[in-house]
Amino acid sequence: MKFSIILGLLLLSTISGSYAYITYLKAQIDTLMGNQITLEREIKNQNEAIKQHLSRQESTFAQIASIEAEKQEALREVNKLKQTFARHDMNDLAINKPKLMENIVNKGTKRVKDDLILLTDPTQFDEKVTTD
């Protein structure tokens, strides 16, 4: 009889221990599932942020390429002007045709001024407001 009581108590303690452990595991599963949902949401947000960053990066690279092309064109123009000035004796031309030199210098100065105004325009990088 004592043996059956001891076995009954052991069985009861095993069942209650198993129940407590299963309840603990269910709570852990619920916590882990909540964490998984949170992680999936954060991964989605980070993927969107990465996509936006990559699109901004492509836009920036396109602007850099455009500016580089403009720089190359400006360098070609500078080299062309250097070659033109190298072929002419400016002192002799200024003495013989001062009015021609004055007009050429004035036109060049105006063009440089206009280019500088265009390059230093503080609103050139402002985003354009578009209405759809």
C-alpha positions as a printed Julia matrix, in Angstrom:
132×3 Matrix{Float64}:
  0.0    0.0     0.0
  2.8    2.41    0.86
  4.43   1.54   -2.41
  1.3    2.42   -4.39
  0.95   5.74   -2.49
  4.57   6.6    -3.24
  4.09   5.68   -6.89
  0.88   7.72   -6.99
  2.66  10.74   -5.49
  5.54  10.34   -7.93
  3.09  10.12  -10.82
  1.22  13.18   -9.57
  4.45  15.18   -9.13
  5.63  14.11  -12.61
  2.33  15.19  -14.16
  2.32  18.54  -12.34
  6.01  19.11  -13.21
  5.32  18.29  -16.84
  2.35  20.66  -16.85
  4.46  23.47  -15.37
  7.26  22.83  -17.89
  4.83  22.71  -20.83
  3.24  25.98  -19.63
  6.73  27.53  -19.42
  7.56  26.32  -22.94
  4.29  27.76  -24.3
  5.13  31.14  -22.74
  8.6   30.96  -24.32
  7.07  30.12  -27.71
  4.68  33.09  -27.42
  7.58  35.41  -26.55
  9.7   34.09  -29.38
  6.87  34.44  -31.89
  6.34  38.05  -30.77
 10.08  38.67  -31.2
  9.98  37.1   -34.65
  7.14  39.39  -35.75
  9.04  42.41  -34.42
 12.23  41.32  -36.19
 10.42  40.74  -39.48
  8.87  44.22  -39.27
 12.27  45.79  -38.52
 13.91  43.88  -41.39
 11.21  45.15  -43.73
 11.79  48.73  -42.54
 15.54  48.39  -42.97
 15.12  46.94  -46.47
 12.97  49.93  -47.43
 15.6   52.29  -45.99
 18.3   50.5   -47.99
 16.25  50.8   -51.19
 15.76  54.52  -50.6
 19.45  54.99  -49.9
 20.41  53.12  -53.06
 18.05  55.23  -55.18
 19.53  58.42  -53.67
 22.99  57.02  -54.35
 22.13  56.4   -58.0
 20.82  59.95  -58.28
 24.0   61.28  -56.7
 26.17  59.26  -59.07
 24.2   60.58  -62.03
 24.77  64.15  -60.82
 28.47  63.44  -60.34
 28.71  62.04  -63.86
 26.94  65.1   -65.24
 29.25  67.45  -63.37
 32.28  65.45  -64.5
 31.14  65.77  -68.13
 30.73  69.53  -67.68
 34.21  69.68  -66.14
 35.7   67.81  -69.08
 33.97  70.19  -71.51
 35.31  73.17  -69.57
 38.83  71.71  -69.65
 38.57  71.26  -73.43
 37.47  74.88  -73.75
 40.36  76.05  -71.55
 42.85  74.08  -73.64
 41.34  75.5   -76.82
 41.7   79.02  -75.45
 45.27  78.35  -74.35
 46.13  77.18  -77.85
 44.41  80.26  -79.36
 46.34  82.61  -77.09
 49.56  80.74  -77.79
 49.14  81.39  -81.54
 48.57  85.14  -81.17
 50.87  87.87  -79.95
 48.48  89.73  -77.66
 50.77  92.71  -77.15
 51.01  93.36  -80.87
 47.25  92.85  -81.36
 46.42  95.18  -78.43
 48.64  97.93  -79.82
 47.36  97.66  -83.4
 43.65  96.98  -82.7
 42.75  98.16  -79.18
 38.99  98.41  -79.83
 38.87  94.79  -81.05
 40.71  93.61  -77.94
 38.41  95.65  -75.7
 35.31  94.07  -77.25
 36.75  90.56  -77.0
 37.76  91.07  -73.35
 34.36  92.58  -72.48
 32.47  89.68  -74.1
 34.66  87.13  -72.34
 34.28  88.91  -69.01
 30.49  89.02  -69.39
 30.39  85.31  -70.25
 32.56  84.43  -67.23
 30.38  86.61  -64.99
 27.21  84.91  -66.26
 28.77  81.48  -65.73
 29.82  82.4   -62.18
 26.33  83.66  -61.39
 24.89  80.41  -62.71
 27.39  78.28  -60.77
 26.95  80.14  -57.48
 23.15  80.31  -57.56
 22.16  79.25  -54.03
 18.81  77.9   -55.2
 20.2   75.57  -57.86
 20.01  72.51  -55.6
 16.58  73.23  -54.13
 14.06  70.55  -54.87
 11.49  71.51  -57.44
  7.9   71.38  -56.2
  5.84  69.28  -58.57
  2.11  68.98  -58.5
  0.51  65.87  -59.86
